[in-house]
Amino acid sequence: MNRASNQAHRVRTGKLAAFRPAGAFEAKAHGTKDGGAEVWARYVGASGPGWTRAEQP
């Protein structure tokens, strides 16, 4: 679960290139029934300097 939590943090903070800019995604780590872990992420929109509604992917 620790690794999944770390990955979720990387998604939220934009440390992973596919999930930039920072803050554009929500992410949470979830435990599975078999004792594993998953990261759930969703795009919530980009904001901040240099971003306008028309420029968002």
N, C-alpha and C positions, 0 to 999 in steps of 0.2 A: 504494500500500500504506500510505503514511503516514496518509491520511485514514481508511482502514479501521481502522488501529491506534488512531487517536484516537477513533473511534466505539466501538470495543470497550472502551476505557478509560471512556468516558462511560456505557456500559451497566453495567460492573462497579461504578462508583462512584455510580450512581443519579442522574447529572446529567440523564439523559433521564427525564421523568416516567413514561413507560410501563414503566420498568425499576426502579422503586423498591419497597422501600427498598434502599439501597446494600447490596451483598453478597448480594442475593437471586438474582442471575443470574451465571453464568459467561459470559465472552465472549472470543473469539479471532478475530484477523484471519488469513485464509488467502489465499494467492495462487491465481489460477486459471490454467489452461493457456494462456489467450489473453492473459495479462499483466495481467488485471484483479485485483480483490480482492473478497473477501466477508467479512462478519462473521457468525460463527456464535455464537449465544447460546442458553443453556438455563437454565430456572428450577431452582434448587437449594434453594429454601426461604428463608423470611424468619426472622430471629431478632433478638434484641436487646430493648431496653426497649420495652414496649408491645405486644409480639407474643407470642401464645400459639398453640399448635397449632390451636385451634378458630377463631382469627381469621384464619388464613392463607387467602388466596384459593385 
